[in-house]
């Protein structure tokens, strides 16, 4: 079976950029566990788990039209603003940055930021891939709705955004350092990879002292672990441990990559996927009966779902507190700032009316391409909104793209 999988993979691989990297999960990277004994056969985000997920989809799944979204999105029509000679002077404070000042984009996170299973393919020859070029935060595929591509309207030569795909569980591509299955406690390993890229002899050494936007989106696996490993190892999921690991990683990030505006993105309730799976036979089968655990808390156990929902709220409170603490610690230096961006926290309510329309047809869990487009717009708008307006409810059908002018600063 392993040989057959390899042969099929390379004979059917897409023609666009494919990065071959180590598709193996490190022991310290705990993925979402499960609370159900019949789902204990495979450890999430390991090579056997991915192979089994691919097999189940190819034998039981149905192809979806990944280009047809539940709601139409506004066409990107923003134009570069006019700049004077004074505008080209490099800012000295992270709180005086405008889009044209950004020279590189960086992302840290888990499988969502890796683009895991974003596009499903057609059974019986579909493959599980990571679509990093389409990821909301830093994807570099042409004409995709991503934060990186939005920024390129104002700063054409932005570096770091990956294109194409990677094999599952790759250790990153360009400045997208996300690893599928990662938890907050494993972020230091992503920071270390970035440190090498920006260090002496690294591919991005010349950009170490330039302004960057880094997007950190982590916590889904910590939430899922709350109903599995987290019951015996509470340090994996309890908010104080999550917060301590996150703050430590952000402090390390400052020294690793230099001047940076950090988007610390609030997470949504991942148990949404269970509710949206009802009425879809393949998704119900995958979440309820297969030996391939998707998320331990996304189960028929209502108490588990409530636990994860409550934790998501606490994680977001922790993120906002950490952002304030780090900014206070760095107020005299001014070259590193962290902003809690809550725009995606309402994704559950905003996407609920559309069923599976914003979720991967392969695993019924990860945001698909349509969702990533919505997430990119929501994050972009958050970056130009004051604190009060950042919590505007996320309604895909009403989402309008904000076009910044020369007097709009990242916030």
Secondary structure as the mmCIF struct_conf table of DSSP 4:
data_model
#
loop_
_struct_conf.conf_type_id
_struct_conf.id
_struct_conf.beg_label_comp_id
_struct_conf.beg_label_asym_id
_struct_conf.beg_label_seq_id
_struct_conf.end_label_comp_id
_struct_conf.end_label_asym_id
_struct_conf.end_label_seq_id
HELX_RH_AL_P HELX_RH_AL_P1 UNK A 2 UNK A 12
BEND BEND1 UNK A 15 UNK A 16
STRN STRN1 UNK A 18 UNK A 19
TURN_TY1_P TURN_TY1_P1 UNK A 27 UNK A 28
BEND BEND2 UNK A 35 UNK A 35
HELX_RH_3T_P HELX_RH_3T_P1 UNK A 37 UNK A 39
BEND BEND3 UNK A 41 UNK A 42
TURN_TY1_P TURN_TY1_P2 UNK A 44 UNK A 45
BEND BEND4 UNK A 46 UNK A 46
HELX_RH_AL_P HELX_RH_AL_P2 UNK A 47 UNK A 60
TURN_TY1_P TURN_TY1_P3 UNK A 66 UNK A 67
BEND BEND5 UNK A 70 UNK A 71
HELX_LH_PP_P HELX_LH_PP_P1 UNK A 74 UNK A 76
HELX_LH_PP_P HELX_LH_PP_P2 UNK A 80 UNK A 82
HELX_RH_3T_P HELX_RH_3T_P2 UNK A 85 UNK A 88
BEND BEND6 UNK A 89 UNK A 89
HELX_LH_PP_P HELX_LH_PP_P3 UNK A 90 UNK A 91
BEND BEND7 UNK A 92 UNK A 93
HELX_RH_3T_P HELX_RH_3T_P3 UNK A 94 UNK A 96
HELX_RH_3T_P HELX_RH_3T_P4 UNK A 99 UNK A 101
STRN STRN2 UNK A 104 UNK A 109
BEND BEND8 UNK A 110 UNK A 110
HELX_RH_AL_P HELX_RH_AL_P3 UNK A 111 UNK A 114
TURN_TY1_P TURN_TY1_P4 UNK A 115 UNK A 115
STRN STRN3 UNK A 116 UNK A 116
TURN_TY1_P TURN_TY1_P5 UNK A 117 UNK A 117
BEND BEND9 UNK A 119 UNK A 119
TURN_TY1_P TURN_TY1_P6 UNK A 123 UNK A 124
BEND BEND10 UNK A 125 UNK A 125
STRN STRN4 UNK A 129 UNK A 130
HELX_RH_3T_P HELX_RH_3T_P5 UNK A 132 UNK A 134
TURN_TY1_P TURN_TY1_P7 UNK A 136 UNK A 138
BEND BEND11 UNK A 141 UNK A 141
TURN_TY1_P TURN_TY1_P8 UNK A 142 UNK A 143
HELX_RH_AL_P HELX_RH_AL_P4 UNK A 147 UNK A 152
TURN_TY1_P TURN_TY1_P9 UNK A 153 UNK A 154
TURN_TY1_P TURN_TY1_P10 UNK A 156 UNK A 157
STRN STRN5 UNK A 159 UNK A 159
BEND BEND12 UNK A 164 UNK A 164
STRN STRN6 UNK A 165 UNK A 167
TURN_TY1_P TURN_TY1_P11 UNK A 168 UNK A 169
STRN STRN7 UNK A 173 UNK A 173
TURN_TY1_P TURN_TY1_P12 UNK A 174 UNK A 175
STRN STRN8 UNK A 176 UNK A 176
TURN_TY1_P TURN_TY1_P13 UNK A 180 UNK A 181
HELX_RH_3T_P HELX_RH_3T_P6 UNK A 184 UNK A 186
HELX_RH_AL_P HELX_RH_AL_P5 UNK A 187 UNK A 198
BEND BEND13 UNK A 199 UNK A 199
TURN_TY1_P TURN_TY1_P14 UNK A 200 UNK A 201
TURN_TY1_P TURN_TY1_P15 UNK A 203 UNK A 204
HELX_RH_3T_P HELX_RH_3T_P7 UNK A 205 UNK A 207
TURN_TY1_P TURN_TY1_P16 UNK A 208 UNK A 209
BEND BEND14 UNK A 210 UNK A 210
STRN STRN9 UNK A 212 UNK A 217
HELX_RH_AL_P HELX_RH_AL_P6 UNK A 220 UNK A 225
TURN_TY1_P TURN_TY1_P17 UNK A 226 UNK A 228
HELX_RH_AL_P HELX_RH_AL_P7 UNK A 229 UNK A 232
HELX_RH_3T_P HELX_RH_3T_P8 UNK A 234 UNK A 236
TURN_TY1_P TURN_TY1_P18 UNK A 237 UNK A 237
HELX_RH_AL_P HELX_RH_AL_P8 UNK A 239 UNK A 257
BEND BEND15 UNK A 259 UNK A 259
STRN STRN10 UNK A 260 UNK A 265
HELX_LH_PP_P HELX_LH_PP_P4 UNK A 266 UNK A 268
TURN_TY1_P TURN_TY1_P19 UNK A 270 UNK A 271
HELX_RH_AL_P HELX_RH_AL_P9 UNK A 272 UNK A 277
TURN_TY1_P TURN_TY1_P20 UNK A 278 UNK A 279
HELX_RH_AL_P HELX_RH_AL_P10 UNK A 281 UNK A 288
TURN_TY1_P TURN_TY1_P21 UNK A 289 UNK A 289
BEND BEND16 UNK A 290 UNK A 292
BEND BEND17 UNK A 294 UNK A 294
TURN_TY1_P TURN_TY1_P22 UNK A 296 UNK A 297
BEND BEND18 UNK A 298 UNK A 300
HELX_RH_AL_P HELX_RH_AL_P11 UNK A 302 UNK A 329
TURN_TY1_P TURN_TY1_P23 UNK A 330 UNK A 333
BEND BEND19 UNK A 335 UNK A 335
STRN STRN11 UNK A 336 UNK A 341
TURN_TY1_P TURN_TY1_P24 UNK A 343 UNK A 346
HELX_RH_AL_P HELX_RH_AL_P12 UNK A 347 UNK A 351
HELX_RH_3T_P HELX_RH_3T_P9 UNK A 352 UNK A 358
STRN STRN12 UNK A 359 UNK A 359
TURN_TY1_P TURN_TY1_P25 UNK A 361 UNK A 363
BEND BEND20 UNK A 364 UNK A 366
STRN STRN13 UNK A 367 UNK A 367
HELX_RH_AL_P HELX_RH_AL_P13 UNK A 369 UNK A 382
TURN_TY1_P TURN_TY1_P26 UNK A 383 UNK A 384
BEND BEND21 UNK A 385 UNK A 385
TURN_TY1_P TURN_TY1_P27 UNK A 387 UNK A 388
HELX_RH_3T_P HELX_RH_3T_P10 UNK A 389 UNK A 391
HELX_RH_3T_P HELX_RH_3T_P11 UNK A 396 UNK A 398
TURN_TY1_P TURN_TY1_P28 UNK A 406 UNK A 407
#
